[in-house]
Structures are given as C-alpha cells and as structure tokens.
Amino acid sequence: MVEVLVLAEHRKGELRDITFEMLTGARKICDKIGADLTVALLGFNVKEFAKELADYAKQVLIVEDERIKEFNSEAYQKILAKIIGERKPLLVMVGHTAIGMDLAPSLAASLNIPLTTDCIGLDFKDGKLYAIRQIYSGKVNAEITFKDAETYMVTIRSGAFQPEKPEPSMGGGIINVPSPLTDEDFAVKKFVEYVEEAKGEIDISAADIVVSVGRGIKDAKNIPLVEEFAKAVGGVLACSRPIVDKGWLPKDRQVGISGKTVKPKLYIAVGISGAFQHLAGIKGSGVIIAVNKDPKAPIFRVADYGIVDDLFKVIPVLKDKILELKGK
Amino acid sequence: MQSLHETENVFIKNGIVGVERMDIIVCVKHVPDTAEAEVTIDPSGRDIKKEGLPFDINEWDNYAIEEALLLKEKHGGKVTVITVGPEEYNETLRKCLAKGADEAIRLYDESFKGSDGYTTAKILCSAIKNMKFDLILTGAMAGDDGYAQVGVTLAEMLGVPHASLVKKVEVKDGWVKVNRELEGGLEEVAEVKLPAVLTIQTGINEPRYVSIAGIRRAAKKEIKVLGLAELGLSKEEVGEPGSPTRLERLFIPEVTKKVEVLTGDPSEVASKLANVLKEKGVL
C-alpha cells in the first residue's frame, strides 16, 4: 500500500500544532492518491499522544526510548532511516521547524531521498509530486518538482495547512516499534537543557493594542518615535526580529515564530515588511494596520488597512491626530 | 575525519598557551537584497530579474563569519571562507577577507547552475573533504531561496555531527556547546563533538563593519578558484542533472485578502485612519 508518513512533533509534554497541520495536509493528499496515512511518534512516555494521533491517521508508529525524551537529530535520524527503509513510504512530511531543520536535510541525504523544504503547498498530478514554496522573503512563489524516486521528503511551513480533526475519527491502530538506539548513538550530540528567555515587565501577548516596529526604523535612536506613538494609541511597543537581532529591543518584545504570538484587537506594523516568521505571530489579530513605503511588502497581504508612505512622515502626524481625537 | 581533532594544536596568544587553536571554514553566499525592491520574474520563468538589485553577503552568513572571527580571536587558528558561484561572488569573499578571514575559495563551473540545496552541499563537500577543519559554520538559511538545507546536508556528507539555528557557541575540550533557537522564545542547549557543522541564526553576535585597512589587506589576497575537474566532479553530478529537485517555475502569489490603502498626504491619511479606528471601536 502506498503510504504517506508524517513525523509527529512534541516538546515539553505537548504535541505541537505543526503535527496536526501536517496531518491535515497529508490526509488530503492520501484521499487524492489513495494512500494510507501513517504518523511516526518518537519519544518517551508518549502513549497519550499516540491515542490522540490515532484520530488523525490510519496507524501510529510509536518508538519509545528514555534517551529520546527530548529531540536529538542523531537518534531521530537512526530511527527514521530504519522505518523509512522498511516501509518505503511515497512521501515523508516533517515540520520546517527547529526540529525539522535539524533533521530532514541529513536524514534525506543519508537515504538519497529528494528533499525540498519550507513548503506551503503540495500536490500530486499524474503521479508527480509538486511542492510550492516561497522565496525572496515571500515576494515570489516557486514550484518544485522531483526526480523520480521511491520516496520523497518535504518539510512543511507552520500554518501552511489549517488543522482539521477528521470526522469520524480515523481510529488508527497503534503499533509499537522497538527502539534501535544504543548509547553509541548519543556519542557525538547531547541534549543538555532548555532555556527560557528572560521575562520582561510587559507581556506583549496579553496586550489589546500592539504597535510593532521593524527594520524600516533604520536606527536605534529612532525607536522612541514609535514608542511615543504606541503610548498615544494606548498600546505596547513590540518589534520584528531584526530589531532584536540588532539589540535595539529585548527579545521579549519580538513578535513571530521564534518570539511571541500576539492576538490584540489592534495591531499596527510600522516599517515591517512582513517576513513569514513575523506574519505567523500576528494571525489572530483583530484589525491590522501596516505602514510601509514598499507597496509590495508582504505585510499588505495580511493587513486590513495600509499606508504606503515613509513612516518618518506619517507616524508623527498620526500620533498628533490620535492624541487630538482622544482629547475630545 | 575524527582523527583531525585528536592531535591538539598548541597556540600562544598574549603569553598564554592555549590548546584549542581552531581551523574554521565558513560557507557564504552572495545574494540579491529584495527587501525594498520590486521583484519581477525573468523571461525564463524560473528566476527573478536581478539587474539593478543590490547584492551582498547573505545576512545569516554575515553572522556566521563574525562568529568564526570571534572564535579565532579567542582560540587562535585560521578562518577560511568558501562559496559556490560565479566571479561576482568574489565581492562577498573580499568582504569576509576584509573583516579578517585568512583565506578565500570560490568553487565554480558553468555546469553548477541550477544546483539545488543537496547538490550545492555536494559541491562544497568535494572541496572541504580534503581540508583540515575543526568547525564549519554556515548561515542557518539564505535570504534569497531560504531552503535552510545546505549546512545540515553538508554535515551528513562529511560524516560529522551538526547543530542548526545556533544562537550561542562555546568551544571546550573537543566539544562545542551551543544554544539552538526553538520556537516561542525557547532555546535548547546541546553539546556536539568536534569536528562539526553549525548553522548560525541571526542575532548571535554583532557583525563588525569592514575597515579601510581591512579592504586594503583583502585586495592583496588571492582568491583560490576551483573548477569541476579540480573538485573531482562530473557535469552529470552537478547543476540540474545532478540535483534531485528542480525549480520548475516562479509565480507571484495571489492576493487573497484585499488591503484598503489609505491615500493622501500624511495629514489626510492620519485623519482617515483615526476615523477607521474610531469606527472600529479599537481606540
């Protein structure tokens, strides 16, 4: 039977959203080409996850080993190489995440499996696999094809598929697979610990109004301009990744996948082009307003209202106008 | 490969005898900056029009070269930069030399065009497998095509361990302790045995600027160019024929949500926006 194999992701006792997103995307492909959906779950004490995943797949392969309580690419690679070698799935799906980016390229290379990464769409047409991915920070999409192979591998971008629970449950069978690991598999790479970012005074993820500043601000000395504007609208100041990378604002102000997810009633993006990593962190926002001088900036694809102009001209005037409005 | 690190190198710096002199290779890419540019598709339908776009070192690689230079300053050793690309890529190599890299190598043949992430790693591997190294650093991804694939693939091909998305590096006793960036503000501390490949995430350090003296010094340095034959590769192994994946076509994404653009001079725009905020009751 043709099989699509999805790697379940979990961390700190929780299955990650990407798992259910991939399973939903995979199910559509399975329906189209008549394939079985299998999910591989690697970890320790994860039987509860297996039960949950059984609703979403024909079968759940569970590999438990105390040494992979936390993700380790070397150990995962050994287990998955064995599973893929034995089952020869048509397609393997892994998240384009901190786990998948550490695992998929070496796993695919070790098995000579064609791989493409960070996919936002997948399709089989006339027996051929097509993957869609974004390039040039989201300004262009690329369609990728593969050389004929027994197995293909893709990594999937977070949020590419909307998770849907199958109705009725797929009632998948749970199959215990013995762990092939030995201590030798941990001889060159070891997990040590997790470190949480330092908590600041302000929690941007709890704010009703968030004003975010991005690369367009050009210099640290210009940040107070946006900070004062944020105060005027009664919001908190947040930012996109480049501002934290440059050390202009602390990490706890960063909106996006590697920072915080925000769901304010009002989100104002100032000088932010809208890299995918940022957009994923503002999906649940109410009204989104973007100020950017590039009309093609991806931020305008998610914004409700846009101002295509120089932020240095617009923001001071906007601040005064809002203060005036509030004064009345 | 394992034996490389077993013979510890002794170096003397500021009168202190160190034992962790490091040979570091940094893989870099020369990319167009499209952040503020209009991107259009060229007639082939498989590439963007690159004329007039500013090119520079890939942002992630700029952090990788900086990290290599910091490690060299701390431990002693040598930094070699390597790239796969045509002559224009020399600009990025020169920039790295000006910052303080010791040697630069460019791998190029016309047949490399169309190489995917796997094949780019294969080309890099064909050169690096003959070189001495303790650490290889690459950017975690490239700002143009964003595969985030080459570094980790290269590690597999060289038979050495890796860590990706690295935000902190500490070398000690033949191991490298790294912080990997995970999602949601979380980091993972991991230890990887040398020699190893690390893919570097932005924000790990503050990349230095190039000094005038550095540019002068770099101008005199030779950039070694290696072609297909010197790398022991054949045309069938590289470019499109050698790549397991192929970029079939490009297209501009459809706009699914229509933004309402507020037009006028700043004061008109501000009034319009203030009204919207009032109507929506979000102020």
Interface residues (C-beta under 8 A of the other chain):
Chain A: R11 R16 E70 F71 S73 E74 H96 T97 A98 M101 D102 A104 P105 S106 A108 A109 S110 N112 I113 P114 L115 T116 T117 D118 Y130 R133 Q134 I135 Y136 S137 G138 K139 V140 N141 A142 E143 I144 T145 F146 K147 A149 S158 A187 V188 K189 K190 F191 V192 E193 Y194 V195 E196 E197 I209 R215 V233 G234 R241 P242 V244 D245 K246 G247 K251 D252 Q254 I257 S258 G259 K260 T261 K265 L266 S273 G286 V287 I289 A290 K293 D294 P295 K296 F300 R301 V302 A303 D304 Y305 G306 I307 V308 D309 K313 V314 V317 L318 D320 K321 I322 L325 K326
Chain B: T34 A35 E36 E38 V39 I41 I48 D116 G117 Y118 A121 A140 G143 D144 D145 G146 Y147 A148 Q149 V150 G151 V152 T153 A155 E156 M157 V160 P161 H162 A163 S164 L165 K177 N179 R180 E181 L182 E183 G184 G185 L186 E187 E188 V189 A190 E191 V192 K193 A196 T199 T202 G203 E206 S243 P244 T245 R246 L247 E248 R249 L250 F251 I252 P253 V255 T256 K257 V259 E260 V261 L262 T263 P266 S267 V269 A270 S271 L273 A274 V276 L277 K278 K280 V282 L283
